[in-house]
Amino acid sequence: MSSNLLLVVACALVDPDGRVLLAQRPTGKQHAGLWEFPGGKVEPGETPEQALVRELREELGIEPCEQCLQPFAFASEPLESGGHLLMPLFVCRRWDGFIHPAEGQKIVWTRPDQFREYPMPPADKPLAAELRDRLVGARVG
Ligand SMILES: Nc1nc2c([nH]c(=O)n2[C@H]2C[C@H](O)[C@@H](COP(=O)(O)OP(=O)(O)OP(=O)(O)O)O2)c(=O)[nH]1
């Protein structure tokens, strides 16, 4: 893999009412204050699914089963650093445990048709649009 390619995996957690979890980037980090789909960098040796299970456990304290992660879409965005971000988004509707943000970051559950109320980093925006187009009105659960 090219060394300037950053692979970051993200997840749309969808509740039984069709609402999706967004998490606010903490102060002091890149894109602070913006709303993102939870996830993070894929570490060497990990599959995207393993990385996402780890990130959801670390960030939110939940345990999704790998088989419940449905590949959904991906974003491909140039980075200000000159590198390039590749960000696959999975959809997950089932997990164990209760959501408890580890770093105290704010979360919201919002319907995809209300995503525009939450400013997002560049790669999350097209994924939000795709979710809006394909999840709204679709069967949930
Ligand atoms: N979700 C998202 N992440 C982005 C975008 N652009 C961009 O450079 N990133 C970077 C910020 C982070 O370095 C990384 C997301 O992984 P992360 O959530 O584990 O990163 P982090 O800031 O918590 O950790 P770190 O960089 O301090 O190691 O991707 C974007 O448009 N959306």
Ligand as a Chemical Component Dictionary entry (heavy atoms), coordinates in Angstrom:
data_LIG
# 
_chem_comp.id                   LIG 
_chem_comp.type                 NON-POLYMER 
_chem_comp.pdbx_formal_charge   0 
_chem_comp.three_letter_code    LIG 
# 
loop_
_chem_comp_atom.comp_id 
_chem_comp_atom.atom_id 
_chem_comp_atom.alt_atom_id 
_chem_comp_atom.type_symbol 
_chem_comp_atom.charge 
_chem_comp_atom.model_Cartn_x 
_chem_comp_atom.model_Cartn_y 
_chem_comp_atom.model_Cartn_z 
_chem_comp_atom.pdbx_ordinal 
LIG N1  N1  N 0 -13.476 10.924 10.010 1  
LIG C1  C1  C 0 -12.611 11.678 9.299  2  
LIG N2  N2  N 0 -11.297 11.639 9.629  3  
LIG C2  C2  C 0 -10.487 12.408 8.914  4  
LIG C3  C3  C 0 -10.936 13.214 7.838  5  
LIG N3  N3  N 0 -9.866  13.878 7.306  6  
LIG C4  C4  C 0 -8.781  13.489 8.013  7  
LIG O1  O1  O 0 -7.629  13.853 7.859  8  
LIG N4  N4  N 0 -9.144  12.607 8.997  9  
LIG C5  C5  C 0 -8.195  12.005 9.929  10 
LIG C6  C6  C 0 -8.225  12.580 11.320 11 
LIG C7  C7  C 0 -7.615  11.451 12.117 12 
LIG O2  O2  O 0 -6.207  11.498 12.054 13 
LIG C8  C8  C 0 -8.082  10.217 11.397 14 
LIG C9  C9  C 0 -9.260  9.581  12.075 15 
LIG O3  O3  O 0 -8.804  8.605  12.921 16 
LIG P1  P1  P 0 -8.903  8.736  14.507 17 
LIG O4  O4  O 0 -10.245 9.252  14.877 18 
LIG O5  O5  O 0 -8.433  7.439  15.068 19 
LIG O6  O6  O 0 -7.829  9.828  14.764 20 
LIG P2  P2  P 0 -7.548  10.611 16.100 21 
LIG O7  O7  O 0 -7.500  12.057 15.753 22 
LIG O8  O8  O 0 -8.493  10.214 17.185 23 
LIG O9  O9  O 0 -6.151  10.053 16.489 24 
LIG P3  P3  P 0 -4.761  10.576 16.102 25 
LIG O10 O10 O 0 -4.834  11.248 14.746 26 
LIG O11 O11 O 0 -4.479  11.528 17.206 27 
LIG O12 O12 O 0 -3.960  9.329  16.073 28 
LIG O13 O13 O 0 -8.445  10.636 10.085 29 
LIG C10 C10 C 0 -12.308 13.223 7.523  30 
LIG O14 O14 O 0 -12.756 13.898 6.607  31 
LIG N5  N5  N 0 -13.121 12.440 8.285  32 
# 
loop_
_chem_comp_bond.comp_id 
_chem_comp_bond.atom_id_1 
_chem_comp_bond.atom_id_2 
_chem_comp_bond.value_order 
_chem_comp_bond.pdbx_ordinal 
LIG N1  C1  SING 1  
LIG C1  N2  DOUB 2  
LIG C1  N5  SING 3  
LIG N2  C2  SING 4  
LIG C2  C3  DOUB 5  
LIG C2  N4  SING 6  
LIG C3  N3  SING 7  
LIG C3  C10 SING 8  
LIG N3  C4  SING 9  
LIG C4  O1  DOUB 10 
LIG C4  N4  SING 11 
LIG N4  C5  SING 12 
LIG C5  C6  SING 13 
LIG C5  O13 SING 14 
LIG C6  C7  SING 15 
LIG C7  O2  SING 16 
LIG C7  C8  SING 17 
LIG C8  C9  SING 18 
LIG C8  O13 SING 19 
LIG C9  O3  SING 20 
LIG O3  P1  SING 21 
LIG P1  O4  DOUB 22 
LIG P1  O5  SING 23 
LIG P1  O6  SING 24 
LIG O6  P2  SING 25 
LIG P2  O7  DOUB 26 
LIG P2  O8  SING 27 
LIG P2  O9  SING 28 
LIG O9  P3  SING 29 
LIG P3  O10 DOUB 30 
LIG P3  O11 SING 31 
LIG P3  O12 SING 32 
LIG C10 O14 DOUB 33 
LIG C10 N5  SING 34 
# 
